Amino acid sequence: MSVFANIKKGRCVEVHALDIAYEDDPFENKVNLSKVTYRNEKGEIWVFPVVRQAEKAILDENDHTACSSAFGSEKFYKIATKLFLGSDSQALHEKRVLSFQTISGSCSLRLSAELLCQKLGCKIFYVSSPTWENHILVFKNAGFEEFRRYRYWNPITRRLDFEGMMEDLENAPAGSVVILQPSAHNPTGCDPTHEQWARIADVLKSRKLFPVIDCAYQGLVTGEVEKDLWAVRYFIAKPTALVSSYASPTPQNPTSHGARIVAHILSSPTLMQEWKDSLKKISARVIEMRLAFRTALERCGCPGKWDHITSQNGLTCYTGLTEQQCINLICQYHIYILKSGRMNISCLNYSNLDYVVKCIHETVTKIPY
């Protein structure tokens, strides 16, 4: 018998399972709404033109695929931090910021969690309800003893439950870690207003809570990085606020190829502007498809209210569909969507929009809320 025979098979990640099912499905009009990255109007992954330019520019340089130091590319993390916090950031000028490159976003979260748990002794962390599922797994595996949820999504109003969120944070034990997302919240797409972020910061300060700000979609809400990072810069500007939103050194040396591409783009005003122009193009298309989706649902008389679709931000759309309705969409109509009702709005286009809306209308009529 193999020494591995008694190892139990791990749970398949839902989005990956849907990808496999979609690829194996021979139905001609199938639609995959569960993709996690941006898709263009043809349903394809869109590589920024400026990224291709940068890749070509560094091809002839020596050691372009070599590993960097354990701390990553210094040029990359310095220029990325300046973009993140703003070149006029007082924290930067006062040398209160420490930055490193990691292998991935999940890796930076893991190292942040290890720092907080193993070095600072934090034992409890809070996540929004709902949240990106990796948040819980990463922090628990780093050694945290307990996780709690703060209210975020209100399924009745299909909006941010801000007062519920505030109540939960006000009752959090001092020293607890709170994971926040500054823009394009995954999975709900619901973001606090500037005024609400100010209240959140006040509660974190008064309750002595430690925020970890996970930034993944800056630029995909308004098309402007600076606007989408408003909450981060506000937290940094508060004299006694604690902010952890960074990449840290890893056991393995992070590869330099991606870092060199980013550094090449951000160090050139011309290329950076091209990148920002592409962000505006993406965000404009996402906003356009949100409006088209909502308008089509309302025009056909689909039961329920759908105005929350255009009040949400970023790629993710929390439709409000029930698990049973989503299962019906998958099994009866070959529309692949997460059971939570979350979908990637960029997966919609004018070739599949009418079919998706028709199927949602029939499903919601057949299986009411």
C-alpha positions as CSV (number, residue, x, y, z in Angstrom):
1,M,0.0,0.0,0.0
2,S,1.2,3.5,-0.9
3,V,2.3,5.7,2.0
4,F,-0.1,8.3,0.5
5,A,-3.1,5.9,0.5
6,N,-4.7,7.4,3.6
7,I,-4.4,11.0,2.6
8,K,-7.9,12.4,2.1
9,K,-8.6,14.2,-1.1
10,G,-8.9,17.9,-0.6
11,R,-12.0,19.9,-1.3
12,C,-12.1,21.2,-4.8
13,V,-12.2,25.0,-5.1
14,E,-15.6,25.9,-6.5
15,V,-14.4,28.3,-9.1
16,H,-11.9,25.7,-10.4
17,A,-14.6,23.0,-10.5
18,L,-16.8,25.3,-12.5
19,D,-14.0,26.0,-15.0
20,I,-13.6,22.2,-15.5
21,A,-17.3,21.7,-15.9
22,Y,-17.5,24.5,-18.4
23,E,-14.7,23.3,-20.5
24,D,-16.2,19.8,-20.6
25,D,-19.7,21.1,-21.5
26,P,-20.4,20.7,-25.3
27,F,-23.4,23.1,-25.2
28,E,-22.9,25.8,-27.8
29,N,-24.3,28.7,-25.8
30,K,-22.7,28.0,-22.5
31,V,-21.5,30.9,-20.5
32,N,-18.9,31.0,-17.7
33,L,-19.6,33.9,-15.3
34,S,-17.3,32.5,-12.6
35,K,-13.9,33.6,-14.0
36,V,-11.9,35.7,-11.5
37,T,-9.9,37.9,-13.9
38,Y,-11.0,40.5,-16.4
39,R,-12.3,39.4,-19.8
40,N,-12.7,41.7,-22.8
41,E,-15.8,42.0,-25.0
42,K,-14.8,38.7,-26.8
43,G,-14.6,36.8,-23.6
44,E,-10.8,36.6,-23.7
45,I,-8.1,37.5,-21.2
46,W,-6.8,40.9,-22.2
47,V,-3.1,41.6,-21.8
48,F,-2.4,45.3,-21.4
49,P,-0.6,46.6,-24.5
50,V,1.8,48.5,-22.4
51,V,2.8,45.2,-20.7
52,R,3.7,43.7,-24.1
53,Q,5.8,46.8,-24.8
54,A,7.6,46.5,-21.5
55,E,8.3,42.8,-22.1
56,K,9.8,43.5,-25.4
57,A,11.9,46.3,-23.9
58,I,13.5,44.0,-21.3
59,L,14.0,41.0,-23.6
60,D,17.5,42.0,-24.6
61,E,18.6,42.8,-21.0
62,N,20.8,40.2,-19.2
63,D,19.3,37.8,-16.6
64,H,15.8,38.9,-17.3
65,T,14.4,35.7,-15.9
66,A,16.8,35.5,-12.9
67,C,15.6,35.4,-9.3
68,S,16.0,38.6,-7.3
69,S,17.1,38.8,-3.7
70,A,15.1,37.4,-0.8
71,F,13.5,40.9,-0.4
72,G,12.5,41.1,-4.1
73,S,13.3,43.8,-6.6
74,E,14.1,47.0,-4.8
75,K,13.3,49.1,-7.8
76,F,9.9,47.4,-8.1
77,Y,8.8,47.7,-4.5
78,K,10.0,51.3,-4.0
79,I,8.2,52.6,-7.1
80,A,5.1,50.5,-6.4
81,T,4.9,51.8,-2.8
82,K,5.1,55.4,-4.1
83,L,2.2,54.6,-6.5
84,F,0.3,53.0,-3.6
85,L,0.8,55.8,-1.0
86,G,1.4,58.8,-3.3
87,S,4.7,60.5,-3.9
88,D,3.7,63.2,-1.4
89,S,3.0,60.7,1.4
90,Q,4.2,62.0,4.7
91,A,4.8,58.5,5.9
92,L,7.2,57.9,3.0
93,H,9.1,61.1,3.8
94,E,9.3,60.2,7.4
95,K,10.6,56.7,6.5
96,R,7.8,55.0,8.3
97,V,7.1,52.6,5.5
98,L,8.7,49.2,5.0
99,S,8.1,47.4,1.7
100,F,9.1,44.0,0.2
101,Q,8.1,41.9,-2.8
102,T,6.5,38.5,-2.3
103,I,5.6,35.7,-4.6
104,S,1.9,36.6,-4.7
105,G,-0.9,38.5,-3.0
106,S,-1.8,35.4,-0.9
107,C,1.8,35.1,0.2
108,S,2.0,38.7,1.4
109,L,-1.2,38.1,3.4
110,R,0.3,34.9,4.9
111,L,3.4,36.8,6.0
112,S,1.4,39.6,7.3
113,A,-0.6,37.1,9.3
114,E,2.5,35.4,10.6
115,L,4.0,38.8,11.8
116,L,0.8,39.7,13.6
117,C,0.2,36.3,15.2
118,Q,3.7,35.0,15.9
119,K,5.5,38.2,16.6
120,L,2.8,40.5,18.0
121,G,0.7,37.8,19.7
122,C,-2.6,38.6,17.9
123,K,-5.0,35.6,18.2
124,I,-8.3,36.8,16.8
125,F,-9.0,38.1,13.3
126,Y,-12.2,39.4,11.7
127,V,-13.3,39.1,8.1
128,S,-16.3,40.6,6.3
129,S,-19.4,38.4,5.8
130,P,-18.9,37.3,3.1
131,T,-15.3,37.6,2.2
132,W,-12.7,36.1,-0.2
133,E,-12.4,32.5,1.1
134,N,-8.6,32.5,1.1
135,H,-8.6,35.2,3.9
136,I,-9.8,32.7,6.4
137,L,-7.6,29.8,5.3
138,V,-4.4,31.9,5.1
139,F,-4.8,33.5,8.6
140,K,-5.9,30.2,10.3
141,N,-2.8,28.4,8.9
142,A,-0.6,31.2,10.1
143,G,-1.6,30.3,13.7
144,F,-4.6,32.5,14.6
145,E,-6.8,30.7,17.1
146,E,-10.1,32.2,16.2
147,F,-11.8,34.1,13.4
148,R,-15.0,36.1,13.5
149,R,-17.1,37.8,11.0
150,Y,-18.3,41.3,10.9
151,R,-21.6,42.1,9.1
152,Y,-21.1,43.5,5.6
153,W,-23.6,42.4,3.0
154,N,-27.3,42.8,3.8
155,P,-29.2,40.2,1.7
156,I,-32.5,42.1,2.1
157,T,-31.3,45.5,0.9
158,R,-28.5,44.1,-1.2
159,R,-26.3,46.8,0.1
160,L,-23.5,47.3,2.6
161,D,-24.8,46.7,6.2
162,F,-22.7,49.6,7.5
163,E,-24.4,50.0,10.9
164,G,-24.1,46.2,11.5
165,M,-20.4,46.4,10.6
166,M,-19.8,49.2,13.0
167,E,-21.6,47.4,15.8
168,D,-19.5,44.3,15.3
169,L,-16.2,46.2,15.2
170,E,-17.1,48.2,18.3
171,N,-17.6,45.0,20.2
172,A,-14.3,43.4,18.9
173,P,-11.7,42.7,21.6
174,A,-8.7,45.0,21.7
175,G,-5.8,43.7,19.7
176,S,-8.0,41.9,17.1
177,V,-7.0,42.0,13.5
178,V,-9.5,43.3,11.0
179,I,-9.1,42.5,7.3
180,L,-10.5,45.2,5.0
181,Q,-10.7,45.8,1.3
182,P,-10.4,49.4,0.2
183,S,-12.2,49.2,-3.2
184,A,-14.1,46.7,-5.4
185,H,-14.9,44.4,-2.4
186,N,-14.6,40.7,-3.2
187,P,-17.2,39.2,-3.5
188,T,-19.9,41.8,-3.0
189,G,-18.7,44.8,-4.9
190,C,-20.0,47.0,-2.1
191,D,-17.6,49.7,-0.8
192,P,-17.9,52.2,2.1
193,T,-18.1,55.9,1.2
194,H,-15.4,58.3,2.3
195,E,-17.4,59.3,5.3
196,Q,-17.9,55.7,6.3
197,W,-14.2,54.9,5.9
198,A,-13.5,57.8,8.3
199,R,-15.9,56.3,10.9
200,I,-14.3,52.9,10.4
201,A,-10.8,54.4,11.1
202,D,-12.1,56.0,14.2
203,V,-13.5,52.8,15.6
204,L,-10.3,50.9,14.8
205,K,-8.4,53.5,16.7
206,S,-10.7,53.7,19.7
207,R,-10.9,49.9,20.0
208,K,-7.2,49.3,19.4
209,L,-7.8,47.1,16.4
210,F,-5.2,46.3,13.8
211,P,-6.3,46.7,10.2
212,V,-4.9,44.6,7.4
213,I,-5.8,46.3,4.1
214,D,-5.9,43.9,1.2
215,C,-5.7,45.8,-2.1
216,A,-6.3,43.8,-5.3
217,Y,-8.4,45.8,-7.6
218,Q,-7.2,49.4,-7.4
219,G,-8.0,51.2,-10.6
220,L,-10.8,48.9,-11.6
221,V,-13.6,50.9,-9.9
222,T,-13.1,54.5,-11.2
223,G,-10.3,53.9,-13.6
224,E,-8.1,56.0,-11.4
225,V,-5.7,54.3,-9.0
226,E,-5.5,57.3,-6.7
227,K,-9.3,57.5,-6.2
228,D,-9.6,53.8,-5.6
229,L,-6.8,54.0,-2.9
230,W,-8.5,56.8,-1.0
231,A,-9.1,54.7,2.1
232,V,-5.5,53.5,2.3
233,R,-4.1,57.0,2.1
234,Y,-6.6,58.3,4.6
235,F,-5.6,55.6,7.1
236,I,-1.9,56.3,6.5
237,A,-2.5,60.1,7.1
238,K,-4.1,59.5,10.5
239,P,-1.3,59.9,13.0
240,T,-2.2,57.0,15.2
241,A,-3.8,54.6,12.7
242,L,-2.1,51.3,12.0
243,V,-2.1,50.0,8.5
244,S,-0.6,46.8,7.2
245,S,-0.9,46.6,3.4
246,Y,2.4,45.4,2.1
247,A,4.5,42.6,0.6
248,S,7.1,40.9,2.7
249,P,10.2,38.8,2.2
250,T,9.5,35.1,1.5
251,P,11.4,31.8,2.1
252,Q,11.8,31.6,-1.7
253,N,13.3,34.4,-3.8
254,P,10.5,36.0,-5.8
255,T,11.1,36.0,-9.6
256,S,12.2,39.2,-11.2
257,H,10.4,39.0,-14.5
258,G,7.0,40.5,-13.5
259,A,8.7,42.9,-11.1
260,R,10.9,44.3,-13.9
261,I,7.9,44.7,-16.2
262,V,6.0,46.7,-13.5
263,A,9.1,48.8,-12.6
264,H,9.7,49.5,-16.3
265,I,6.2,50.8,-16.8
266,L,5.9,52.8,-13.5
267,S,9.3,54.5,-14.0
268,S,8.2,55.9,-17.4
269,P,5.7,58.7,-17.4
270,T,4.6,57.8,-20.9
271,L,4.1,54.1,-20.2
272,M,2.4,54.8,-16.9
273,Q,-0.1,57.0,-18.6
274,E,-0.8,54.3,-21.2
275,W,-1.4,51.9,-18.3
276,K,-3.7,54.3,-16.6
277,D,-5.6,54.8,-19.9
278,S,-6.1,51.0,-20.2
279,L,-7.4,51.0,-16.6
280,K,-10.0,53.6,-17.6
281,K,-11.0,51.6,-20.6
282,I,-11.5,48.5,-18.5
283,S,-13.5,50.3,-15.8
284,A,-15.6,52.0,-18.4
285,R,-16.5,48.7,-20.0
286,V,-17.3,47.1,-16.6
287,I,-19.6,50.1,-15.7
288,E,-21.3,49.8,-19.2
289,M,-22.0,46.1,-18.7
290,R,-23.4,46.7,-15.2
291,L,-25.9,49.2,-16.6
292,A,-26.7,46.9,-19.6
293,F,-27.3,43.9,-17.3
294,R,-29.5,45.8,-14.9
295,T,-31.5,47.5,-17.8
296,A,-32.1,44.2,-19.5
297,L,-33.3,42.5,-16.3
298,E,-35.7,45.4,-15.6
299,R,-36.9,45.6,-19.1
300,C,-38.0,42.0,-19.3
301,G,-39.8,42.2,-15.9
302,C,-37.5,39.9,-14.1
303,P,-39.0,39.5,-10.5
304,G,-37.2,41.5,-7.8
305,K,-35.1,44.7,-7.7
306,W,-31.9,45.0,-9.6
307,D,-30.6,48.5,-8.9
308,H,-27.9,47.0,-6.6
309,I,-26.1,45.8,-9.8
310,T,-25.1,49.4,-10.7
311,S,-24.4,50.5,-7.1
312,Q,-21.7,47.8,-6.8
313,N,-18.1,48.3,-7.9
314,G,-15.4,46.4,-9.7
315,L,-15.4,43.1,-11.4
316,T,-17.5,41.1,-9.0
317,C,-21.2,41.3,-9.0
318,Y,-23.2,39.9,-6.0
319,T,-26.4,39.2,-7.9
320,G,-28.6,38.2,-4.9
321,L,-29.5,34.9,-6.6
322,T,-30.0,32.0,-4.2
323,E,-28.0,28.8,-4.2
324,Q,-31.0,26.9,-5.7
325,Q,-31.4,29.5,-8.5
326,C,-27.6,29.3,-9.3
327,I,-27.7,25.5,-9.4
328,N,-30.7,25.7,-11.8
329,L,-28.7,28.1,-14.1
330,I,-25.8,25.7,-14.2
331,C,-27.8,22.5,-14.7
332,Q,-30.7,23.7,-16.9
333,Y,-29.1,26.6,-18.9
334,H,-25.3,25.9,-18.9
335,I,-24.6,29.2,-17.2
336,Y,-21.7,28.7,-14.7
337,I,-22.0,30.9,-11.7
338,L,-20.9,30.5,-8.1
339,K,-23.6,29.2,-5.7
340,S,-23.3,32.4,-3.7
341,G,-24.6,34.3,-6.7
342,R,-21.3,36.0,-7.3
343,M,-20.3,36.6,-10.9
344,N,-17.7,38.4,-12.9
345,I,-19.4,41.3,-14.6
346,S,-16.8,41.4,-17.4
347,C,-17.8,37.9,-18.5
348,L,-20.9,39.5,-19.9
349,N,-20.9,40.9,-23.4
350,Y,-23.4,41.8,-26.0
351,S,-23.2,38.3,-27.5
352,N,-24.3,36.5,-24.4
353,L,-26.2,39.2,-22.4
354,D,-29.7,38.4,-23.8
355,Y,-29.3,34.7,-23.2
356,V,-28.1,35.2,-19.6
357,V,-30.9,37.6,-18.8
358,K,-33.5,35.3,-20.3
359,C,-32.3,32.4,-18.3
360,I,-32.2,34.4,-15.1
361,H,-35.7,35.6,-15.7
362,E,-37.0,32.1,-16.2
363,T,-35.1,30.8,-13.2
364,V,-36.3,33.4,-10.8
365,T,-39.8,33.0,-12.0
366,K,-39.6,29.2,-11.6
367,I,-37.7,29.3,-8.3
368,P,-38.7,32.4,-6.4
369,Y,-36.8,33.9,-3.5
